[in-house]
Amino acid sequence: MKRGGGGLSRNQLIVGAITMIIVMALILVIGFSIGINQGRKSNQELPETQAQAYDELQRVKNKPANSTEEGGLPAYRQTDRNPDAPTVEIYEDFLCPYCGDLTRALTPTLKKLQDAQQVNLEFHIVNLYDTPSTNRYATRAANAVAYVSEHDPEHVTAFVGALFEKGFQPDAIHYKEVSDAQIAAQAEKAGVSRTVAEAAVKAPYSSFINKVTVYDSKRKELFTNMHGSKGFFPPTIRINGTISKLNTSDNDGKIIQRFMANLGLNPLDAGIASVLPSSGADTAEQDSQ
């Protein structure tokens, strides 16, 4: 989350940051424990390896027709995919505060890049922060995004941005209930038709989101080091398989500048179709760190 002075002493800021890290870690542990218990109750053991998790994802019956084999949700129609542009994958959770910081900073730039076909943008939405106390908000929001990606991909980027809007994104710690109708309203605000928005919150893609989450949590190519732990930590951005180094504690301008630099572009190049990224344009080896 972005840091602010507010008159607090250095020690107070450090204590606050440590407390936030501990609380978020507990939320993640609780979420995984609930998933494990649900798997046992349904007589289904969770996969132990990345390969097993991948196989289970492929066997999901209800999934968006346009989703990638690794659970990505394209923000473009296949006819608009630019083979000369890099693929940008964004991994995030709708209850993750750091994902909110990153998305709020990048959404206008991402929209320009995708509209100009300078990148092929994919969202990989997980529900790591979901618990019963959040009335499954992360899963329901991800479910709606999956449907919109399938039926109105041009508005996916704006819809994701609307779900992360300051004042709308719920607090995972002090959660206040968000209804399906409110999620649909954000979709309409992003330009999605009322018909698609209302159908999106009723889509049967929850199992797909669950399987994507388990699979992503086991993908070593997504692992990064954070707070002394090595694992999958949203938000994560990859450009043609290489993890993009960003810091959500930076201000919006710095986040945009670093992201565009990772693409090999100047921030002012966003939206100029004739200017393609010079970095990541060729398939890169995945960064397993």
LUMZAFI-99561 format. One record per residue: x, y, z of N, C-alpha, C, O in turn. Coordinates in steps of 0.1 Angstrom, whole numbers, padded with zeros to 4 digits, always signed. Example, Ala and Ser with C-alpha at 12.3 -4.5 7.8 and 13.67 -1.06 7.14 Angstrom:
+0132-0057+0078+0123-0045+0078+0132-0033+0078+0142-0033+0085+0128-0022+0071+0137-0011+0071+0129+0000+0079+0134+0011+0080
REM end
This chain:
+0008-0012+0000+0000+0000+0000+0009+0012+0000+0020+0012+0005+0004+0023-0005+0012+0035-0006+0014+0041+0008+0006+0041+0016+0027+0046+0010+0030+0051+0023+0027+0066+0023+0028+0073+0013+0024+0071+0035+0021+0085+0037+0026+0089+0050+0027+0081+0060+0031+0101+0052+0037+0106+0064+0026+0108+0075+0026+0100+0085+0017+0118+0074+0006+0120+0083+0011+0123+0097+0003+0121+0106+0024+0127+0099+0028+0131+0112+0032+0119+0121+0036+0121+0132+0032+0107+0116+0035+0095+0123+0051+0094+0124+0058+0098+0115+0055+0089+0136+0070+0087+0137+0074+0075+0129+0066+0067+0124+0087+0074+0127+0093+0063+0119+0089+0050+0126+0086+0040+0119+0090+0049+0139+0087+0036+0146+0073+0033+0145+0070+0021+0143+0064+0043+0145+0049+0040+0143+0047+0034+0129+0039+0025+0127+0054+0040+0119+0052+0035+0105+0057+0021+0104+0051+0012+0097+0068+0018+0110+0074+0004+0110+0065-0006+0116+0062-0016+0111+0060-0002+0128+0050-0011+0135+0038-0013+0127+0033-0025+0126+0033-0003+0121+0020-0004+0113+0023-0013+0101+0014-0021+0098+0034-0011+0095+0037-0020+0083+0038-0034+0087+0033-0043+0080+0045-0037+0098+0047-0051+0103+0033-0057+0106+0031-0068+0103+0025-0049+0113+0011-0054+0116+0003-0057+0104-0003-0068+0103+0004-0049+0093-0003-0052+0081+0002-0064+0074-0006-0072+0069+0015-0066+0074+0021-0078+0068+0016-0091+0076+0012-0101+0069+0016-0090+0089+0011-0102+0097-0004-0105+0094-0007-0116+0092-0012-0094+0094-0026-0096+0092-0029-0102+0078-0037-0111+0077-0022-0097+0068-0024-0102+0054-0019-0117+0053-0025-0125+0046-0008-0120+0060-0003-0134+0060-0014-0143+0066-0016-0154+0061-0020-0138+0077-0030-0146+0084-0042-0149+0074-0048-0159+0074-0046-0138+0067-0057-0139+0058-0054-0150+0047-0063-0158+0044-0042-0150+0042-0038-0159+0032-0038-0174+0037-0043-0183+0031-0033-0175+0049-0033-0188+0056-0047-0194+0058-0050-0205+0055-0056-0185+0063-0070-0188+0065-0077-0192+0052-0084-0202+0052-0074-0185+0042-0080-0188+0029-0076-0201+0024-0084-0209+0019-0063-0204+0024-0058-0217+0020-0064-0229+0028-0068-0239+0023-0065-0226+0042-0071-0237+0051-0085-0240+0047-0089-0251+0047-0093-0229+0044-0107-0231+0041-0108-0239+0028-0116-0248+0027-0099-0236+0018-0099-0243+0005-0096-0258+0007-0102-0267+0001-0086-0261+0016-0082-0274+0019-0094-0282+0026-0097-0293+0022-0100-0275+0035-0111-0282+0042-0123-0285+0033-0130-0295+0034-0126-0275+0024-0137-0277+0014-0133-0289+0005-0142-0297+0001-0121-0290+0001-0117-0301-0008-0119-0314+0000-0123-0324-0007-0116-0315+0012-0117-0327+0020-0132-0331+0022-0136-0343+0021-0140-0321+0024-0154-0323+0026-0161-0329+0014-0170-0336+0014-0156-0325+0002-0161-0329-0011-0154-0342-0015-0155-0346-0027-0146-0348-0006-0138-0360-0009-0128-0358-0021-0125-0367-0028-0124-0346-0022-0114-0343-0033-0101-0337-0026-0102-0326-0020-0090-0344-0027-0078-0339-0022-0072-0328-0031-0073-0329-0043-0067-0318-0025-0060-0307-0034-0048-0313-0040-0041-0321-0034-0045-0309-0052-0033-0314-0059-0020-0310-0052-0019-0299-0046-0010-0318-0052+0002-0316-0045+0013-0309-0054+0022-0303-0049+0011-0311-0067+0022-0306-0077+0015-0297-0087+0003-0296-0088+0024-0289-0093+0020-0280-0103+0013-0287-0115+0003-0283-0120+0019-0298-0119+0013-0306-0130-0001-0312-0127-0009-0311-0135-0003-0316-0114-0016-0321-0110-0026-0309-0110-0037-0311-0114-0022-0298-0105-0031-0286-0105-0034-0282-0119-0046-0278-0122-0025-0283-0128-0027-0279-0142-0038-0289-0148-0047-0284-0155-0036-0302-0146-0045-0312-0151-0059-0309-0146-0069-0311-0153-0061-0306-0133-0074-0303-0127-0080-0291-0134-0092-0290-0136-0072-0281-0136-0077-0269-0143-0083-0272-0157-0093-0267-0161-0076-0281-0164-0080-0284-0178-0093-0292-0177-0101-0292-0187-0096-0299-0166-0108-0307-0165-0120-0300-0161-0131-0305-0160-0119-0287-0157-0130-0279-0153-0140-0278-0165-0136-0274-0176-0153-0281-0162-0163-0281-0173-0167-0267-0177-0168-0264-0188-0171-0260-0166-0176-0246-0169-0164-0236-0168-0160-0233-0157-0160-0231-0179-0150-0221-0180-0152-0212-0192-0159-0216-0202-0147-0200-0192-0149-0191-0203-0143-0197-0216-0132-0202-0216-0150-0196-0227-0146-0202-0239-0133-0196-0244-0125-0203-0252-0130-0184-0240-0118-0177-0245-0106-0178-0235-0095-0172-0238-0108-0184-0224-0097-0185-0214-0085-0193-0219-0087-0202-0227-0073-0189-0215-0061-0196-0219-0060-0209-0211-0067-0211-0201-0051-0217-0216-0048-0230-0209-0044-0228-0195-0045-0237-0186-0038-0217-0192-0033-0214-0178-0043-0205-0170-0039-0199-0160-0055-0204-0175-0065-0196-0168-0065-0181-0170-0072-0174-0163-0058-0176-0180-0058-0162-0183-0071-0158-0190-0077-0165-0197-0075-0145-0187-0087-0139-0192-0083-0128-0202-0080-0117-0197-0084-0130-0215-0079-0120-0224-0088-0107-0224-0100-0107-0222-0081-0096-0225-0088-0083-0226-0089-0078-0241-0089-0067-0244-0090-0088-0250-0091-0085-0264-0098-0097-0271-0098-0108-0265-0104-0095-0282-0109-0106-0290-0097-0112-0298-0088-0105-0301-0098-0125-0301-0087-0132-0308-0084-0125-0321-0072-0126-0326-0094-0120-0328-0092-0113-0341-0084-0101-0339-0078-0096-0349-0083-0095-0327-0075-0083-0324-0062-0086-0318-0054-0076-0314-0058-0098-0316-0045-0102-0310-0034-0098-0320-0034-0101-0332-0024-0091-0315-0013-0086-0323-0001-0096-0321+0005-0096-0310+0002-0104-0331+0013-0114-0329+0027-0107-0327+0037-0114-0323+0028-0094-0331+0041-0087-0329+0042-0080-0316+0052-0074-0313+0032-0081-0308+0032-0074-0295+0034-0084-0283+0030-0096-0285+0040-0080-0272+0042-0089-0261+0029-0092-0254+0019-0084-0254+0029-0104-0247+0017-0107-0238+0020-0102-0224+0031-0105-0218+0011-0094-0219+0012-0089-0205+0002-0096-0196-0010-0095-0199+0007-0104-0186-0002-0111-0177-0002-0104-0164+0008-0100-0158-0014-0101-0159-0016-0095-0146-0023-0104-0136-0034-0108-0139-0016-0108-0125-0021-0117-0115-0026-0109-0103-0017-0102-0097-0039-0110-0100-0043-0102-0088-0056-0108-0082-0062-0116-0088-0059-0103-0070-0070-0107-0062-0078-0094-0059-0072-0084-0055-0091-0095-0060-0100-0083-0058-0101-0078-0044-0106-0067-0041-0095-0086-0034-0095-0081-0020-0081-0077-0016-0079-0073-0004-0071-0078-0025-0057-0075-0022-0055-0060-0023-0057-0054-0034-0051-0053-0012-0049-0039-0012-0038-0035-0021-0039-0024-0028-0027-0043-0022-0016-0039-0031-0020-0040-0046-0015-0033-0054-0029-0050-0049-0034-0051-0062-0042-0039-0066-0041-0034-0077-0049-0033-0056-0057-0021-0058-0048-0009-0062-0050-0002-0071-0037-0008-0054-0027+0003-0056-0022+0002-0071-0021+0012-0078-0017-0010-0074-0011-0012-0088-0021-0009-0099-0018-0003-0109-0033-0015-0097-0043-0014-0108-0048+0001-0110-0050+0005-0121-0050+0008-0099-0055+0021-0100-0044+0030-0107-0048+0039-0114-0032+0027-0105-0021+0034-0111-0020+0031-0126-0018+0040-0135-0022+0018-0130-0019+0014-0144-0031+0013-0153-0029+0013-0165-0043+0013-0148-0055+0011-0156-0056+0020-0168-0058+0015-0180-0055+0033-0167-0055+0042-0179-0045+0038-0189-0047+0039-0201-0032+0035-0185-0022+0032-0194-0024+0018-0201-0022+0017-0213-0029+0009-0193-0032-0005-0198-0043-0004-0209-0042-0010-0219-0053+0005-0207-0064+0006-0217-0058+0012-0230-0062+0007-0241-0050+0022-0229-0044+0028-0241-0035+0018-0248-0036+0017-0260-0027+0010-0241-0019+0000-0247-0027-0011-0254-0023-0015-0266-0037-0016-0248-0045-0026-0254-0054-0021-0265-0055-0028-0276-0059-0009-0264-0067-0004-0275-0059-0001-0287-0064-0003-0299-0046+0002-0285-0037+0004-0297-0030-0009-0301-0022-0008-0310-0034-0020-0295-0028-0033-0298-0013-0033-0296-0006-0040-0304-0008-0025-0287+0006-0025-0284+0010-0037-0275+0022-0040-0274+0000-0042-0268+0002-0054-0259-0010-0063-0261-0020-0059-0266-0008-0076-0257-0019-0085-0256-0021-0088-0241-0013-0095-0235-0031-0082-0235-0033-0081-0221-0042-0093-0216-0053-0095-0221-0037-0100-0206-0045-0111-0199-0046-0108-0184-0036-0105-0178-0058-0110-0179-0059-0110-0164-0060-0124-0159-0067-0132-0164-0052-0127-0148-0053-0139-0141-0058-0136-0127-0050-0132-0118-0070-0139-0125-0077-0135-0112-0078-0147-0102-0082-0157-0106-0073-0144-0090-0073-0155-0080-0082-0150-0068-0086-0139-0067-0084-0160-0059-0093-0157-0047-0086-0161-0034-0092-0166-0025-0073-0157-0033-0065-0161-0022-0070-0155-0009-0069-0160+0002-0076-0143-0010-0081-0135+0002-0095-0139+0006-0100-0133+0016-0101-0147-0001-0115-0151+0002-0117-0159+0014-0110-0168+0017-0127-0155+0022-0131-0162+0034-0146-0161+0035-0152-0153+0029-0153-0170+0043-0167-0169+0045-0172-0155+0050-0182-0150+0046-0163-0148+0058-0167-0135+0063-0167-0124+0052-0173-0114+0054-0161-0127+0040-0162-0117+0029-0173-0121+0019-0173-0116+0008-0182-0130+0023-0193-0135+0015-0188-0138+0001-0195-0136-0009-0175-0144+0000-0169-0149-0012-0168-0138-0023-0170-0140-0034-0166-0126-0018-0165-0114-0027-0155-0116-0039-0158-0114-0050-0143-0120-0035-0132-0122-0045-0136-0132-0056-0133-0129-0068-0142-0143-0052-0146-0153-0061-0158-0147-0070-0158-0149-0082-0167-0140-0064-0179-0135-0072-0174-0125-0082-0179-0124-0093-0165-0116-0078-0160-0105-0086-0152-0112-0098-0154-0107-0109-0144-0121-0095-0136-0128-0105-0145-0136-0115-0142-0136-0127-0155-0142-0110-0165-0149-0118-0171-0139-0128-0173-0143-0140-0175-0127-0124-0181-0117-0133-0171-0113-0143-0174-0111-0155-0158-0111-0139-0148-0106-0149-0146-0117-0159-0144-0114-0171-0146-0130-0155-0144-0141-0165-0155-0141-0175-0152-0143-0187-0167-0138-0171-0179-0138-0181-0177-0126-0190-0180-0127-0202-0173-0114-0185-0172-0102-0193-0161-0104-0203-0162-0100-0215-0150-0111-0199-0139-0114-0208-0144-0122-0220-0139-0121-0231-0153-0131-0217-0158-0140-0227-0167-0133-0237-0167-0136-0249-0176-0124-0231-0186-0118-0239-0184-0104-0243-0191-0099-0253-0175-0097-0237-0173-0083-0240-0158-0079-0236-0156-0070-0227-0148-0086-0242-0134-0084-0238-0129-0070-0239-0120-0066-0231-0135-0062-0247-0130-0048-0249-0132-0040-0236-0125-0030-0234-0141-0044-0228-0144-0036-0215-0138-0043-0203-0141-0038-0192-0131-0054-0204-0125-0061-0193-0116-0052-0185-0117-0051-0172-0107-0045-0191-0097-0037-0184-0104-0026-0176-0100-0024-0165-0114-0020-0182-0121-0009-0175-0129-0015-0163-0130-0009-0153-0135-0027-0165-0142-0034-0155-0133-0037-0143-0137-0035-0131-0122-0043-0146-0112-0046-0135-0108-0033-0128-0108-0033-0115-0106-0023-0135-0103-0010-0129-0114-0005-0120-0111+0001-0109-0126-0007-0124-0138-0002-0117-0139-0010-0104-0143-0004-0093-0136-0023-0104-0137-0031-0092-0126-0027-0082-0128-0030-0070-0115-0021-0087-0104-0017-0078-0105-0002-0074-0096+0003-0068-0116+0005-0079-0117+0019-0076-0116+0022-0061-0122+0014-0053-0109+0032-0057-0109+0037-0043-0123+0041-0039-0129+0049-0046-0127+0035-0028-0141+0038-0024-0150+0027-0027-0161+0025-0021-0146+0018-0037-0154+0006-0040-0147-0006-0035-0154-0015-0029-0134-0008-0038-0127-0020-0034-0129-0022-0019-0125-0014-0011-0135-0034-0015-0137-0036-0001-0124-0039+0006-0114-0044+0000-0124-0037+0019-0113-0040+0028-0113-0054+0032-0123-0058+0038-0103-0062+0030-0103-0076+0033-0103-0078+0049-0108-0088+0053-0098-0068+0056-0098-0070+0071-0111-0065+0077-0116-0072+0086-0116-0054+0073-0128-0048+0078-0139-0049+0067-0143-0038+0062-0142-0060+0062-0151-0062+0051-0165-0057+0053-0171-0061+0063-0170-0050+0043-0184-0046+0044-0191-0052+0031-0185-0051+0020-0202-0059+0033-0208-0067+0023-0210-0059+0010-0215-0048+0009-0206-0066-0001-0208-0061-0015-0217-0071-0022-0214-0083-0023-0228-0066-0028-0238-0075-0034-0234-0077-0049-0226-0070-0055-0241-0088-0055-0239-0090-0069-0244-0078-0077-0238-0075-0087-0254-0072-0072-0260-0060-0079-0249-0049-0080-0249-0042-0090-0242-0047-0069-0231-0037-0069-0220-0040-0079-0215-0031-0085-0217-0053-0080-0206-0057-0089-0211-0055-0103-0204-0050-0112-0224-0058-0106-0230-0056-0119-0230-0041-0123-0227-0037-0134-0232-0033-0113-0233-0018-0115-0219-0013-0119-0218-0004-0127-0208-0018-0113-0195-0014-0117-0192-0019-0131-0184-0012-0138-0197-0030-0135-0195-0034-0149-0202-0025-0159-0196-0021-0169-0214-0020-0156-0221-0011-0164-0213+0003-0164-0212+0009-0175-0208+0006-0153-0200+0019-0152-0188+0018-0161-0183+0029-0166-0183+0006-0163-0171+0004-0172-0174+0003-0186-0166+0002-0195-0187+0004-0190-0191+0003-0204-0198-0010-0208-0201-0011-0220-0199-0020-0199-0205-0032-0202-0220-0030-0203-0226-0023-0195-0227-0037-0212-0241-0036-0213-0248-0041-0201-0243-0050-0194-0260-0037-0198-0268-0042-0187-0270-0057-0188-0270-0064-0178-0273-0061-0200-0276-0075-0202-0264-0084-0198-0266-0094-0191-0252-0080-0203-0240-0088-0200-0237-0087-0185-0232-0096-0179-0238-0075-0180-0234-0072-0166-0243-0081-0156-0238-0087-0147-0256-0082-0159-0265-0089-0151-0262-0104-0152-0263-0112-0142-0259-0109-0164-0255-0123-0166-0242-0126-0160-0240-0138-0156-0233-0117-0159-0219-0119-0154-0219-0124-0140-0211-0133-0136-0228-0118-0132-0228-0121-0117-0235-0135-0115-0234-0140-0104-0241-0140-0125-0247-0153-0124-0239-0165-0131-0244-0176-0132-0228-0161-0137-0220-0171-0144-0215-0182-0135-0213-0180-0123-0214-0194-0141-0210-0206-0133-0195-0209-0133-0191-0220-0135-0187-0198-0131-0173-0200-0132-0165-0200-0119-0153-0199-0119-0172-0202-0108-0165-0202-0095-0155-0213-0094-0144-0211-0088-0158-0225-0098-0149-0237-0098-0137-0234-0106-0126-0237-0102-0139-0227-0117-0127-0224-0126-0118-0214-0118-0106-0216-0119-0124-0204-0111-0115-0195-0104-0108-0202-0093-0096-0199-0090-0114-0211-0086-0108-0219-0075-0096-0227-0081-0085-0227-0075-0098-0233-0092-0087-0242-0098-0076-0233-0103-0064-0237-0102-0079-0221-0109-0068-0212-0113-0060-0208-0101-0048-0207-0102-0067-0205-0090-0060-0201-0078-0050-0211-0073-0038-0208-0069-0055-0224-0072-0046-0234-0067-0034-0236-0077-0023-0238-0073-0037-0236-0090-0027-0238-0100-0016-0227-0099-0004-0230-0099-0021-0214-0099-0011-0203-0098-0003-0204-0085+0009-0200-0086-0008-0208-0074-0001-0209-0062+0010-0219-0062+0019-0219-0054+0010-0228-0072+0020-0238-0073+0030-0236-0085+0039-0244-0087+0028-0225-0092+0036-0223-0104+0049-0216-0100+0049-0204-0097+0060-0224-0100+0073-0218-0096+0078-0207-0104+0085-0198-0100+0073-0206-0117+0077-0195-0126+0071-0182-0121+0075-0171-0126+0061-0182-0112+0055-0170-0107+0061-0166-0093+0057-0156-0088+0069-0175-0088+0074-0173-0074+0083-0161-0073+0092-0159-0082+0082-0153-0063+0090-0141-0060+0094-0142-0045+0087-0149-0037+0104-0135-0041+0107-0134-0027+0101-0122-0020+0102-0111-0026+0094-0124-0009+0087-0113-0002+0087-0116+0013+0083-0126+0017+0093-0106+0020+0093-0107+0035+0099-0120+0039+0095-0126+0049+0110-0124+0032+0117-0136+0036+0111-0149+0031+0116-0160+0034+0099-0148+0024+0092-0161+0020+0093-0161+0004+0092-0150-0002+0094-0173-0001+0094-0174-0015+0081-0181-0020+0078-0192-0015+0074-0175-0029+0061-0180-0033+0054-0171-0043+0060-0162-0048+0041-0174-0045+0033-0166-0054+0026-0155-0046+0018-0158-0036+0029-0142-0049+0023-0131-0042+0017-0121-0051+0024-0114-0058+0003-0120-0052-0002-0110-0061-0001-0096-0054-0001-0096-0042+0000-0085-0062+0000-0085-0076+0013-0089-0083+0024-0086-0077+0012-0096-0094+0024-0100-0101+0021-0097-0116+0010-0100-0121+0031-0091-0123+0029-0088-0137+0041-0095-0144+0052-0094-0140+0037-0102-0155+0047-0108-0164+0046-0103-0178+0035-0101-0183+0057-0101-0184+0058-0096-0198+0065-0108-0206+0077-0110-0205+0057-0115-0214+0062-0126-0221+0070-0136-0212+0080-0141-0216+0064-0139-0201+0069-0148-0192+0080-0143-0182+0084-0151-0173+0084-0131-0183+0094-0125-0174+0087-0116-0164+0079-0107-0168+0089-0118-0151+0083-0110-0141+0087-0096-0141+0099-0093-0142+0078-0087-0141+0081-0072-0142+0083-0067-0128+0075-0069-0119+0095-0061-0126+0098-0056-0112+0091-0042-0110+0095-0032-0116+0082-0043-0101+0074-0030-0097+0073-0030-0082+0074-0040-0075+0071-0018-0077+0069-0016-0063+0057-0008-0060+0055+0004-0064+0047-0014-0053+0034-0007-0051+0035+0004-0041+0025+0012-0039+0046+0006-0034+0048+0017-0025+0052+0030-0033+0052+0041-0027+0056+0028-0045+0059+0040-0054+0046+0048-0057+0035+0043-0055+0048+0061-0060+0036+0069-0064+0032+0064-0078+0039+0057-0085+0020+0068-0083+0014+0063-0095+0024+0066-0107+0025+0058-0116+0029+0078-0107+0038+0082-0118+0050+0072-0120+0054+0069-0131+0056+0069-0108+0068+0060-0108+0064+0046-0112+0071+0039-0120+0052+0041-0108+0048+0028-0112+0046+0027-0127+0050+0018-0133+0039+0038-0133+0037+0038-0147+0051+0038-0154+0053+0031-0164+0060+0047-0150+0073+0048-0156+0080+0035-0156+0086+0031-0166+0080+0028-0145+0088+0015-0144+0081+0005-0152+0088-0003-0159+0068+0004-0152+0061-0006-0161+0064-0004-0175+0067-0013-0183+0063+0009-0180+0066+0012-0194+0080+0009-0197+0083+0005-0208+0089+0012-0188+0104+0009-0190+0106-0006-0192+0114-0010-0200+0098-0014-0185+0099-0028-0186+0095-0033-0200+0099-0043-0205+0086-0025-0206+0081-0028-0220+0091-0022-0230+0090-0026-0242+0100-0013-0226+0108-0007-0235+0102+0005-0242+0105+0009-0253+0092+0011-0235+0085+0022-0240+0086+0035-0231+0088+0033-0219+0084+0046-0237+0082+0059-0229+0068+0060-0225+0059+0056-0233+0065+0065-0213+0051+0066-0209+0042+0073-0219+0030+0070-0220+0048+0083-0227+0040+0090-0237+0037+0081-0249+0029+0086-0258+0043+0070-0250+0041+0061-0262+0028+0053-0260+0023+0047-0270+0022+0052-0249+0010+0045-0247-0002+0050-0255-0005+0062-0254-0007+0041-0263-0018+0045-0272-0014+0049-0286-0022+0052-0295-0001+0048-0289+0004+0051-0303+0007+0037-0309+0017+0031-0307-0002+0033-0318-0002+0020-0324+0011+0017-0332+0015+0005-0333+0017+0027-0337+0028+0025-0346+0041+0023-0337+0052+0019-0343+0040+0025-0324+0052+0023-0315+0050+0010-0307+0042+0010-0298+0057+0000-0311+0056-0013-0303+0067-0014-0293+0077-0009-0295+0064-0022-0282+0074-0024-0272+0087-0030-0278+0086-0038-0286+0098-0025-0273+0111-0030-0278+0116-0041-0268+0125-0049-0271+0110-0042-0256+0113-0052-0246+0102-0062-0245+0090-0059-0244+0105-0075-0246+0095-0086-0244+0088-0089-0257+0078-0097-0257+0092-0083-0268+0085-0085-0281+0087-0100-0286+0079-0105-0293+0098-0105-0282+0101-0119-0285+0099-0128-0273+0101-0124-0262+0094-0140-0275+0091-0149-0264+0103-0150-0255+0114-0155-0260+0102-0147-0242+0113-0148-0233+0112-0160-0224+0101-0165-0222+0123-0164-0219+0123-0175-0209+0116-0171-0197+0117-0159-0193+0108-0180-0190+0101-0177-0178+0111-0175-0167+0121-0182-0166+0108-0165-0158+0117-0162-0147+0113-0170-0135+0103-0167-0129+0120-0181-0132+0116-0190-0121+0122-0185-0108+0119-0190-0097+0131-0175-0109+0138-0169-0097+0142-0180-0087+0148-0177-0076
REM end
